[in-house]
Amino acid sequence: MFIVATISKNSYPAEKIREIIDAGAEVLRFNFSHGSPDEMYERVLVAKNVIREAGKEGTVKIMADLPGDKLRLGKYEPTNVPVHAGDTIRFKSGGTTPDPHTFVPVDVHALGTIVKPGQEISVADGDLRFRIKDIVSDESCTAVALNAGEIPSMKAFNIGQGVDSLNHLTKRTVAHMAKLSEMNPDWVALSFVNSAAFVEKARTMLKEKMHTDALPPLVAKIETLQAVERIDEIAQSVDVLMVARGDLAITAPYELLGIYQKKIVRAANR
């Protein structure tokens, strides 16, 4: 096991990274969802310089965490739409809307084809939950709120187990892959891994984009129920398993989350 520290907007400066390393971090994780390839290159370069100055090269590792296809709500004003339990809300594919009370945009193509009536979805980090009521068209659906709260602009839109039907090796993923050879991370993490076949496809793409067969160790982030079900085959195809509890907690029943975590750890230890 390793102590992994996520480096984010509040910890990109060199002095913050130095404090995190001094506190005992063994892996610095950079979430590549939070910047362009060039931006992430500059942030990783700062960390590498700090590691070298601290004499920790080979001891403190850099993890490049590649983005998957995480769905998000579009942009709108006001940025928080109040909802009461029992309200019916229309969600529609799109990046924005002139009036979120008419429909709430979801930044994905053909939303109506990836959800189904009766399915539970949530927004933000599971704070507000809905049950799909009707499929209006390939682009939209209606859903009934299961609790009260606010629908926040540009936050996560979670479709539960349906996340496994999405393509998580996107154009954005590939763009980041192409920059990895310049920053030379110690580990490369793959988001929403759900099978050994997924890993092999990503491995092939990485070799092509990094122009080498000698890849850094691969990390499989276990974030879905399908990944838990296939954990043994995934464990055989990667070098490191990460229990990504944030997204896993959205798709897994709360009472089973600890059991799933133990299953993942056992697979890693075998």
N, C-alpha and C positions, 0 to 999 in steps of 0.2 A: 504494500500500500504506500501511497505517497500523499504528502500534504500539498494539495493543489490550490493555488490562489488565483482567482479570476481578476485580471487587470482590466479596469474599466475607466470611464471618463474621469473619475476622481483619483485614479492612481496611475495615470499615464506618465506624469512627470518623474524624472530620474530620482528625485529625493524620496518620493513615495515608494517607488519600486525598491529602493535601497532599504527602506524601513521594513517592507514586506519580506525581503530576503533575510534581513537580520532577525526577524521574528520567527524564522524557521521554514519558510516556504521552500518546497523542493521542486515544484513545477509552476511556471507562470503561464496561465491560460489566457490567450487572447481570442475573444469572440469576434470572428471576422464578419459577423452580421452587422457590426457597428461601424463599419467604415469601408471605403473603397480599397482596392488592392494597394494603391500607392500610399494611402493613409496608414494601412495596417503595416506596410513595410517600414515606414518611418517609426511607428510605435515599437515594433519589434526591435529595430536597430537601437533605440534608446535603451531597451532592456538588456540587449546583448552587451552594450558598452558598460552598463552597471555591473553585470555579472562578471565581465572581464576585470574591471577595476577592483571588484571585491575578491578576486582570486577564486571564483566559484565555477569556472568553466568546467563542464563535465559533471558538476555536482547539482547545479540548478538548471533545470531544463526549460525550454520554450515549447509550449503547445500551441500550434496553429489550429484553431477550431473552425472548420469550414462550415459555411451556412447551408442549411437545407431550405425547403420550401415552407417556411412557417407563415401561415396565413395571418393577415392583419386587416383591421378595419380601415376604411378610407379616411380622408380628411374632411372635416366639416365644422361649421360654426352653428350654434355654440358647441364647444368641444366635449361637453358632457350632457347627454340626453337622459333625463330622469325617467325611470320605469317603475311601475308598481306590479306586484305579483298578479298574474292573470291578464296583463296587457298583451295585446297581439302586436308584434313588430314585424315589419317587412324588411328583409335583408335582400340586397341586390348586388350583383357583380358591378364593380366600378371603383374608381379611385377617389371620387368625391361626389357630393350631392349639394344642391342649393338649399335643401331643407331636410334635415335628418328625421323630422317627424313624418315625412312622406315615405322615405326609405333610408335605411342605414347601409352605406356602401361597404362592400367587402372586396379587397383587392385580389381577386382571383377570377379566372375565366370560368364561365358556366357553373356558377355556384349551385344551381338547381340540380345538376347532375352528380354532385358529390355528397349530397345529403338526402335523407329520406324521411317520410312522416314517422313520428314517434321517436326519432333519434334525439338524444340530448346533446346540446352544444353549450359552449360558454364563451364569455369574453374576458379580456384582461387575463389574470392568472386564475380563472375559475371563480372570480368574485360574483359574477352574475350568470345565472344558468337559464337556459331556454329548452323547450321541447318543440321540435319541428312540427308544424300543424299541416301546412299544405305546400306542395310544389307548384308555384304559380307559372313558371316557365323554366327553360334551361338556365336562365340568368337570375332567377329570383325565387324566394320562398317566404313563407310566413312562419313565425314561431311565437309561442306563448311563454311569457316570463314566469319562471318558477319561484323567483324571489325579487325583492325590491332592490333598487340600486341605480347606478348610472352607467350608460354606455359611453365609454371614453373614446374619443377620436384617436385613430392610428394605433390602438392597442391590439393585442393578440386576439384572434378569432379561432377558437379551438373546436374541432369537429370530432374529437374522441378518436376511436379506432379508425375512422375514415382517413386519418393522416397517413396511413400506410398505402393508400391508393394514389398518393401524390408522387410526382417526380422530384426527388430530393437532390438530384445531381443536375442542378439548373445552370443556366448561362452564367449566373453570378458565381456559382460554385466553381465553374470551369475558369472564369476570369481570375479568381483567387488562386486556383491551382497553378496557373501560368506564372504567377509571381513568386511561388514558393522557392524556386531554385535560387533566387537572389537573396532570400533571407535565411535559407537553410535552417529551418526549425528542427528541434530534436524529435518532436512527435507531431503527427498530423491526425486530428480528430475528425471523424465522419458523423454527421448529424442524421438522426432518424434511421439508423441501420436496422434492417428487419430480416436479413437473411445473409448467408454466406455468399450467395450470388450477387447481392448488392455490393458486398465488400470487394469481390473480384472485379466487378465492373468499375468501381471506383479506383481500384489498384491499377487497372489497365489505363484509365484516363490519367492518373497521376504520373505514370511512367512516360506517357506521351507528352504531357504538358511540362514535366520537369526534366525531360530529355535524359532519363537515367533509369536503369533497372534497380539501382541501389536506393530504395526509398527509405525515408525515416520510418521508425515504428508506427504502426497504425493503431488508433484508438477508436473503438466502437462505442458510441454513446447509446445507452440502452434507455429509450424514451417511450416505447409503446408496448402494448400487450403482446403483439406479434413477435417483437424482439425477445420478450421474456420466454415465450413459448419455444422459440428457436435458439435459445441461449447457448446450447451445447455446440451447435454447428457454427454459430457466430464466434464463440470463444476459440474454436480451432482455426479460424481464418484471420484473426487479428493478434496483435501483440499485447494490447491493454484493453480492459473493459472499464467503462465509466458508468456508474449508476447516476443517470441524469434525473434526479428525483423531481425536479421542477415540472418538466413535461410529463414524466411518467405518472405523477400524482394527479394530473388532469384526466388521464385515460384509465387509470387503475382505481378500483374501489379502495377507499381509504384504509379499510380494515385489512386489506391484503398487501398494502405497500411494503410493510416491513418484511413480510414473507417473501415477496418478489426480490427485495434487496438481498436477502440471505441467499436466495437461489442464484442470483447473479454472482455474488461473492464466491459461492461454492464452485461455480463454473470456472471462475478466474483462478481459483486455487488448485484445480485439478491438473 
